Amino acid sequence: LGGGVYQVLLQTKLLITALMLWWLKGSKQSSLQWHVLFSMFLAMSCFVLVDQGSDGGSGAGSLPLMGVMCVMLKVAVSC
């Protein structure tokens, strides 16, 4: 699991925390705050996609499922 992919998966913590705050506590984010969260997530995702594309086809295009699941578990536990 590459460093960029790991960082993007860790960025989902912000989105998950905002969703949990809305669901559990009922406090809502403003429209601007949601746009900033999604824009940041999309920008990080685009960076990783471009970075993986410049590797030259070294097989780094596939994500190890177990690695992704471990990072998502870490995110869920830390929220």
N, CA, C and O atoms as a printed pandas DataFrame, in Angstrom:
     atom_number atom_name residue_name chain_id  residue_number  x_coord  y_coord  z_coord
0              1         N          LEU        A               1    0.863   -1.175    0.000
1              2        CA          LEU        A               1    0.000    0.000    0.000
2              3         C          LEU        A               1    0.902    1.228    0.000
3              4         O          LEU        A               1    1.698    1.428    0.918
4              5         N          GLY        A               2    0.771    2.033   -1.021
5              6        CA          GLY        A               2    1.631    3.202   -1.147
6              7         C          GLY        A               2    1.296    4.285   -0.139
7              8         O          GLY        A               2    0.203    4.319    0.427
8              9         N          GLY        A               3    2.254    5.164    0.071
9             10        CA          GLY        A               3    2.063    6.239    1.032
10            11         C          GLY        A               3    0.935    7.189    0.666
11            12         O          GLY        A               3    0.194    7.643    1.537
12            13         N          GLY        A               4    0.803    7.491   -0.624
13            14        CA          GLY        A               4   -0.265    8.390   -1.060
14            15         C          GLY        A               4   -1.642    7.784   -0.847
15            16         O          GLY        A               4   -2.566    8.462   -0.397
16            17         N          VAL        A               5   -1.774    6.516   -1.170
17            18        CA          VAL        A               5   -3.059    5.830   -0.974
18            19         C          VAL        A               5   -3.393    5.779    0.509
19            20         O          VAL        A               5   -4.543    5.978    0.898
20            21         N          TYR        A               6   -2.403    5.516    1.325
21            22        CA          TYR        A               6   -2.597    5.477    2.776
22            23         C          TYR        A               6   -3.104    6.828    3.278
23            24         O          TYR        A               6   -4.026    6.878    4.092
24            25         N          GLN        A               7   -2.518    7.908    2.804
25            26        CA          GLN        A               7   -2.943    9.241    3.232
26            27         C          GLN        A               7   -4.367    9.546    2.794
27            28         O          GLN        A               7   -5.133   10.139    3.554
28            29         N          VAL        A               8   -4.734    9.147    1.576
29            30        CA          VAL        A               8   -6.107    9.384    1.107
30            31         C          VAL        A               8   -7.094    8.610    1.973
31            32         O          VAL        A               8   -8.144    9.132    2.348
32            33         N          LEU        A               9   -6.755    7.371    2.286
33            34        CA          LEU        A               9   -7.644    6.587    3.139
34            35         C          LEU        A               9   -7.741    7.191    4.535
35            36         O          LEU        A               9   -8.804    7.145    5.153
36            37         N          LEU        A              10   -6.654    7.754    5.037
37            38        CA          LEU        A              10   -6.720    8.417    6.335
38            39         C          LEU        A              10   -7.555    9.688    6.274
39            40         O          LEU        A              10   -8.157   10.076    7.275
40            41         N          GLN        A              11   -7.603   10.340    5.118
41            42        CA          GLN        A              11   -8.417   11.544    4.977
42            43         C          GLN        A              11   -9.911   11.247    5.101
43            44         O          GLN        A              11  -10.700   12.143    5.401
44            45         N          THR        A              12  -10.299    9.989    4.871
45            46        CA          THR        A              12  -11.712    9.652    5.036
46            47         C          THR        A              12  -12.142    9.800    6.487
47            48         O          THR        A              12  -13.337    9.846    6.778
48            49         N          LYS        A              13  -11.176    9.875    7.404
49            50        CA          LYS        A              13  -11.518   10.082    8.814
50            51         C          LYS        A              13  -12.299   11.381    8.996
51            52         O          LYS        A              13  -13.235   11.440    9.794
52            53         N          LEU        A              14  -11.916   12.416    8.258
53            54        CA          LEU        A              14  -12.625   13.693    8.365
54            55         C          LEU        A              14  -14.072   13.556    7.919
55            56         O          LEU        A              14  -14.980   14.063    8.577
56            57         N          LEU        A              15  -14.285   12.871    6.800
57            58        CA          LEU        A              15  -15.647   12.690    6.299
58            59         C          LEU        A              15  -16.470   11.813    7.239
59            60         O          LEU        A              15  -17.624   12.123    7.534
60            61         N          ILE        A              16  -15.879   10.729    7.703
61            62        CA          ILE        A              16  -16.602    9.824    8.591
62            63         C          ILE        A              16  -16.929   10.508    9.915
63            64         O          ILE        A              16  -18.020   10.321   10.455
64            65         N          THR        A              17  -16.000   11.296   10.440
65            66        CA          THR        A              17  -16.255   12.020   11.684
66            67         C          THR        A              17  -17.379   13.028   11.504
67            68         O          THR        A              17  -18.236   13.161   12.378
68            69         N          ALA        A              18  -17.387   13.738   10.385
69            70        CA          ALA        A              18  -18.460   14.703   10.125
70            71         C          ALA        A              18  -19.814   13.998   10.000
71            72         O          ALA        A              18  -20.822   14.491   10.504
72            73         N          LEU        A              19  -19.832   12.848    9.327
73            74        CA          LEU        A              19  -21.082   12.096    9.198
74            75         C          LEU        A              19  -21.552   11.546   10.545
75            76         O          LEU        A              19  -22.744   11.578   10.852
76            77         N          MET        A              20  -20.616   11.044   11.342
77            78        CA          MET        A              20  -20.991   10.530   12.659
78            79         C          MET        A              20  -21.486   11.644   13.578
79            80         O          MET        A              20  -22.423   11.441   14.350
80            81         N          LEU        A              21  -20.867   12.805   13.499
81            82        CA          LEU        A              21  -21.298   13.946   14.302
82            83         C          LEU        A              21  -22.716   14.351   13.931
83            84         O          LEU        A              21  -23.534   14.662   14.797
84            85         N          TRP        A              22  -22.996   14.344   12.635
85            86        CA          TRP        A              22  -24.341   14.687   12.164
86            87         C          TRP        A              22  -25.350   13.628   12.597
87            88         O          TRP        A              22  -26.452   13.960   13.034
88            89         N          TRP        A              23  -24.977   12.355   12.478
89            90        CA          TRP        A              23  -25.896   11.266   12.781
90            91         C          TRP        A              23  -26.133   11.110   14.287
91            92         O          TRP        A              23  -27.276   10.974   14.723
92            93         N          LEU        A              24  -25.063   11.129   15.077
93            94        CA          LEU        A              24  -25.199   10.879   16.514
94            95         C          LEU        A              24  -25.618   12.109   17.316
95            96         O          LEU        A              24  -26.453   12.014   18.215
96            97         N          LYS        A              25  -25.047   13.242   16.993
97            98        CA          LYS        A              25  -25.279   14.442   17.785
98            99         C          LYS        A              25  -26.302   15.379   17.155
99           100         O          LYS        A              25  -26.885   16.226   17.830
100          101         N          GLY        A              26  -26.507   15.217   15.877
101          102        CA          GLY        A              26  -27.488   16.064   15.195
102          103         C          GLY        A              26  -26.944   17.417   14.773
103          104         O          GLY        A              26  -27.695   18.232   14.237
104          105         N          SER        A              27  -25.673   17.679   14.996
105          106        CA          SER        A              27  -25.116   18.960   14.568
106          107         C          SER        A              27  -24.720   18.858   13.095
107          108         O          SER        A              27  -24.047   17.918   12.672
108          109         N          LYS        A              28  -25.146   19.825   12.357
109          110        CA          LYS        A              28  -24.947   19.793   10.904
110          111         C          LYS        A              28  -23.779   20.677   10.505
111          112         O          LYS        A              28  -23.494   21.694   11.138
112          113         N          GLN        A              29  -23.116   20.262    9.442
113          114        CA          GLN        A              29  -22.067   21.079    8.848
114          115         C          GLN        A              29  -22.726   22.031    7.856
115          116         O          GLN        A              29  -23.779   21.731    7.293
116          117         N          SER        A              30  -22.100   23.168    7.654
117          118        CA          SER        A              30  -22.621   24.095    6.659
118          119         C          SER        A              30  -22.305   23.563    5.260
119          120         O          SER        A              30  -21.472   22.674    5.089
120          121         N          SER        A              31  -22.970   24.113    4.299
121          122        CA          SER        A              31  -22.738   23.713    2.914
122          123         C          SER        A              31  -21.286   23.950    2.510
123          124         O          SER        A              31  -20.687   23.132    1.812
124          125         N          LEU        A              32  -20.735   25.056    2.945
125          126        CA          LEU        A              32  -19.334   25.365    2.638
126          127         C          LEU        A              32  -18.390   24.333    3.257
127          128         O          LEU        A              32  -17.423   23.916    2.619
128          129         N          GLN        A              33  -18.665   23.925    4.486
129          130        CA          GLN        A              33  -17.817   22.936    5.146
130          131         C          GLN        A              33  -17.855   21.600    4.412
131          132         O          GLN        A              33  -16.814   20.961    4.259
132          133         N          TRP        A              34  -19.032   21.160    3.951
133          134        CA          TRP        A              34  -19.125   19.912    3.193
134          135         C          TRP        A              34  -18.361   20.018    1.882
135          136         O          TRP        A              34  -17.672   19.081    1.481
136          137         N          HIS        A              35  -18.485   21.170    1.212
137          138        CA          HIS        A              35  -17.767   21.353   -0.046
138          139         C          HIS        A              35  -16.254   21.303    0.160
139          140         O          HIS        A              35  -15.535   20.722   -0.653
140          141         N          VAL        A              36  -15.775   21.907    1.238
141          142        CA          VAL        A              36  -14.340   21.890    1.521
142          143         C          VAL        A              36  -13.872   20.463    1.822
143          144         O          VAL        A              36  -12.817   20.046    1.344
144          145         N          LEU        A              37  -14.649   19.710    2.614
145          146        CA          LEU        A              37  -14.280   18.334    2.929
146          147         C          LEU        A              37  -14.196   17.473    1.670
147          148         O          LEU        A              37  -13.223   16.746    1.472
148          149         N          PHE        A              38  -15.219   17.558    0.824
149          150        CA          PHE        A              38  -15.220   16.753   -0.397
150          151         C          PHE        A              38  -14.165   17.215   -1.389
151          152         O          PHE        A              38  -13.554   16.393   -2.073
152          153         N          SER        A              39  -13.945   18.520   -1.474
153          154        CA          SER        A              39  -12.916   19.032   -2.385
154          155         C          SER        A              39  -11.529   18.566   -1.967
155          156         O          SER        A              39  -10.706   18.210   -2.811
156          157         N          MET        A              40  -11.271   18.569   -0.661
157          158        CA          MET        A              40   -9.978   18.109   -0.176
158          159         C          MET        A              40   -9.794   16.622   -0.461
159          160         O          MET        A              40   -8.717   16.195   -0.877
160          161         N          PHE        A              41  -10.835   15.842   -0.239
161          162        CA          PHE        A              41  -10.768   14.409   -0.501
162          163         C          PHE        A              41  -10.555   14.132   -1.988
163          164         O          PHE        A              41   -9.754   13.270   -2.348
164          165         N          LEU        A              42  -11.263   14.854   -2.849
165          166        CA          LEU        A              42  -11.101   14.664   -4.288
166          167         C          LEU        A              42   -9.714   15.097   -4.765
167          168         O          LEU        A              42   -9.119   14.449   -5.626
168          169         N          ALA        A              43   -9.205   16.186   -4.207
169          170        CA          ALA        A              43   -7.875   16.649   -4.603
170          171         C          ALA        A              43   -6.806   15.634   -4.211
171          172         O          ALA        A              43   -5.896   15.360   -4.994
172          173         N          MET        A              44   -6.907   15.076   -3.011
173          174        CA          MET        A              44   -5.948   14.055   -2.587
174          175         C          MET        A              44   -6.067   12.813   -3.460
175          176         O          MET        A              44   -5.057   12.204   -3.815
176          177         N          SER        A              45   -7.290   12.435   -3.808
177          178        CA          SER        A              45   -7.498   11.257   -4.649
178          179         C          SER        A              45   -6.907   11.467   -6.043
179          180         O          SER        A              45   -6.271   10.570   -6.596
180          181         N          CYS        A              46   -7.120   12.652   -6.602
181          182        CA          CYS        A              46   -6.555   12.947   -7.928
182          183         C          CYS        A              46   -5.033   12.922   -7.884
183          184         O          CYS        A              46   -4.394   12.414   -8.805
184          185         N          PHE        A              47   -4.455   13.462   -6.828
185          186        CA          PHE        A              47   -3.000   13.443   -6.689
186          187         C          PHE        A              47   -2.473   12.013   -6.689
187          188         O          PHE        A              47   -1.479   11.716   -7.351
188          189         N          VAL        A              48   -3.131   11.130   -5.953
189          190        CA          VAL        A              48   -2.679    9.743   -5.880
190          191         C          VAL        A              48   -2.834    9.055   -7.223
191          192         O          VAL        A              48   -1.959    8.291   -7.630
192          193         N          LEU        A              49   -3.941    9.313   -7.923
193          194        CA          LEU        A              49   -4.147    8.704   -9.232
194          195         C          LEU        A              49   -3.078    9.145  -10.222
195          196         O          LEU        A              49   -2.564    8.326  -10.983
196          197         N          VAL        A              50   -2.742   10.416  -10.220
197          198        CA          VAL        A              50   -1.705   10.924  -11.118
198          199         C          VAL        A              50   -0.352   10.351  -10.727
199          200         O          VAL        A              50    0.445    9.981  -11.589
200          201         N          ASP        A              51   -0.097   10.280   -9.431
201          202        CA          ASP        A              51    1.181    9.750   -8.950
202          203         C          ASP        A              51    1.330    8.270   -9.297
203          204         O          ASP        A              51    2.421    7.832   -9.666
204          205         N          GLN        A              52    0.259    7.499   -9.187
205          206        CA          GLN        A              52    0.318    6.087   -9.543
206          207         C          GLN        A              52    0.466    5.900  -11.041
207          208         O          GLN        A              52    1.121    4.957  -11.485
208          209         N          GLY        A              53   -0.135    6.785  -11.825
209          210        CA          GLY        A              53   -0.025    6.698  -13.278
210          211         C          GLY        A              53    1.375    6.985  -13.766
211          212         O          GLY        A              53    1.759    6.512  -14.836
212          213         N          SER        A              54    2.157    7.753  -13.006
213          214        CA          SER        A              54    3.515    8.102  -13.434
214          215         C          SER        A              54    4.533    7.041  -13.024
215          216         O          SER        A              54    5.723    7.195  -13.297
216          217         N          ASP        A              55    4.079    5.957  -12.368
217          218        CA          ASP        A              55    5.004    4.893  -11.972
218          219         C          ASP        A              55    5.470    4.068  -13.159
219          220         O          ASP        A              55    6.450    3.332  -13.052
220          221         N          GLY        A              56    4.795    4.178  -14.268
221          222        CA          GLY        A              56    5.230    3.484  -15.471
222          223         C          GLY        A              56    4.769    2.044  -15.560
223          224         O          GLY        A              56    5.450    1.210  -16.158
224          225         N          GLY        A              57    3.612    1.739  -14.968
225          226        CA          GLY        A              57    3.073    0.397  -15.097
226          227         C          GLY        A              57    3.836   -0.657  -14.331
227          228         O          GLY        A              57    3.979   -1.784  -14.805
228          229         N          SER        A              58    4.328   -0.315  -13.160
229          230        CA          SER        A              58    5.107   -1.268  -12.372
230          231         C          SER        A              58    4.229   -2.181  -11.532
231          232         O          SER        A              58    4.721   -2.808  -10.593
232          233         N          GLY        A              59    2.941   -2.271  -11.847
233          234        CA          GLY        A              59    2.044   -3.121  -11.089
234          235         C          GLY        A              59    1.504   -2.457   -9.848
235          236         O          GLY        A              59    0.840   -3.111   -9.044
236          237         N          ALA        A              60    1.768   -1.178   -9.666
237          238        CA          ALA        A              60    1.314   -0.480   -8.471
238          239         C          ALA        A              60   -0.128   -0.005   -8.613
239          240         O          ALA        A              60   -0.655    0.623   -7.695
240          241         N          GLY        A              61   -0.775   -0.288   -9.731
241          242        CA          GLY        A              61   -2.138    0.168   -9.934
242          243         C          GLY        A              61   -3.159   -0.592   -9.129
243          244         O          GLY        A              61   -4.264   -0.093   -8.916
244          245         N          SER        A              62   -2.828   -1.779   -8.677
245          246        CA          SER        A              62   -3.780   -2.551   -7.895
246          247         C          SER        A              62   -3.560   -2.299   -6.408
247          248         O          SER        A              62   -2.428   -2.183   -5.939
248          249         N          LEU        A              63   -4.661   -2.218   -5.687
249          250        CA          LEU        A              63   -4.587   -1.977   -4.255
250          251         C          LEU        A              63   -4.734   -3.295   -3.505
251          252         O          LEU        A              63   -5.628   -4.083   -3.814
252          253         N          PRO        A              64   -3.881   -3.543   -2.536
253          254        CA          PRO        A              64   -4.042   -4.750   -1.732
254          255         C          PRO        A              64   -5.261   -4.604   -0.821
255          256         O          PRO        A              64   -5.325   -3.694    0.006
256          257         N          LEU        A              65   -6.211   -5.498   -0.980
257          258        CA          LEU        A              65   -7.478   -5.409   -0.256
258          259         C          LEU        A              65   -7.262   -5.463    1.257
259          260         O          LEU        A              65   -7.904   -4.719    1.999
260          261         N          MET        A              66   -6.386   -6.316    1.709
261          262        CA          MET        A              66   -6.140   -6.436    3.152
262          263         C          MET        A              66   -5.562   -5.141    3.720
263          264         O          MET        A              66   -5.913   -4.742    4.831
264          265         N          GLY        A              67   -4.691   -4.490    2.975
265          266        CA          GLY        A              67   -4.124   -3.223    3.426
266          267         C          GLY        A              67   -5.180   -2.142    3.538
267          268         O          GLY        A              67   -5.201   -1.383    4.506
268          269         N          VAL        A              68   -6.065   -2.072    2.537
269          270        CA          VAL        A              68   -7.142   -1.085    2.559
270          271         C          VAL        A              68   -8.071   -1.352    3.738
271          272         O          VAL        A              68   -8.491   -0.420    4.424
272          273         N          MET        A              69   -8.390   -2.618    3.974
273          274        CA          MET        A              69   -9.290   -2.949    5.078
274          275         C          MET        A              69   -8.662   -2.603    6.431
275          276         O          MET        A              69   -9.357   -2.137    7.334
276          277         N          CYS        A              70   -7.368   -2.826    6.574
277          278        CA          CYS        A              70   -6.687   -2.474    7.830
278          279         C          CYS        A              70   -6.693   -0.965    8.070
279          280         O          CYS        A              70   -6.908   -0.516    9.195
280          281         N          VAL        A              71   -6.461   -0.193    7.030
281          282        CA          VAL        A              71   -6.472    1.266    7.183
282          283         C          VAL        A              71   -7.867    1.743    7.508
283          284         O          VAL        A              71   -8.034    2.619    8.356
284          285         N          MET        A              72   -8.891    1.180    6.845
285          286        CA          MET        A              72  -10.264    1.599    7.141
286          287         C          MET        A              72  -10.674    1.201    8.561
287          288         O          MET        A              72  -11.434    1.923    9.207
288          289         N          LEU        A              73  -10.186    0.075    9.047
289          290        CA          LEU        A              73  -10.439   -0.307   10.439
290          291         C          LEU        A              73   -9.787    0.685   11.389
291          292         O          LEU        A              73  -10.376    1.062   12.402
292          293         N          LYS        A              74   -8.574    1.105   11.061
293          294        CA          LYS        A              74   -7.888    2.113   11.881
294          295         C          LYS        A              74   -8.676    3.414   11.907
295          296         O          LYS        A              74   -8.805    4.045   12.957
296          297         N          VAL        A              75   -9.204    3.817   10.755
297          298        CA          VAL        A              75   -9.994    5.040   10.680
298          299         C          VAL        A              75  -11.257    4.905   11.511
299          300         O          VAL        A              75  -11.602    5.817   12.262
300          301         N          ALA        A              76  -11.954    3.780   11.390
301          302        CA          ALA        A              76  -13.199    3.578   12.134
302          303         C          ALA        A              76  -12.954    3.580   13.639
303          304         O          ALA        A              76  -13.747    4.141   14.396
304          305         N          VAL        A              77  -11.861    2.956   14.079
305          306        CA          VAL        A              77  -11.571    2.895   15.504
306          307         C          VAL        A              77  -11.188    4.274   16.033
307          308         O          VAL        A              77  -11.545    4.628   17.157
308          309         N          SER        A              78  -10.471    5.044   15.239
309          310        CA          SER        A              78  -10.016    6.357   15.716
310          311         C          SER        A              78  -11.119    7.408   15.717
311          312         O          SER        A              78  -10.981    8.446   16.364
312          313         N          CYS        A              79  -12.212    7.152   15.001
313          314        CA          CYS        A              79  -13.326    8.113   15.013
314          315         C          CYS        A              79  -14.091    7.936   16.301
315          316         O          CYS        A              79  -15.075    8.638   16.537
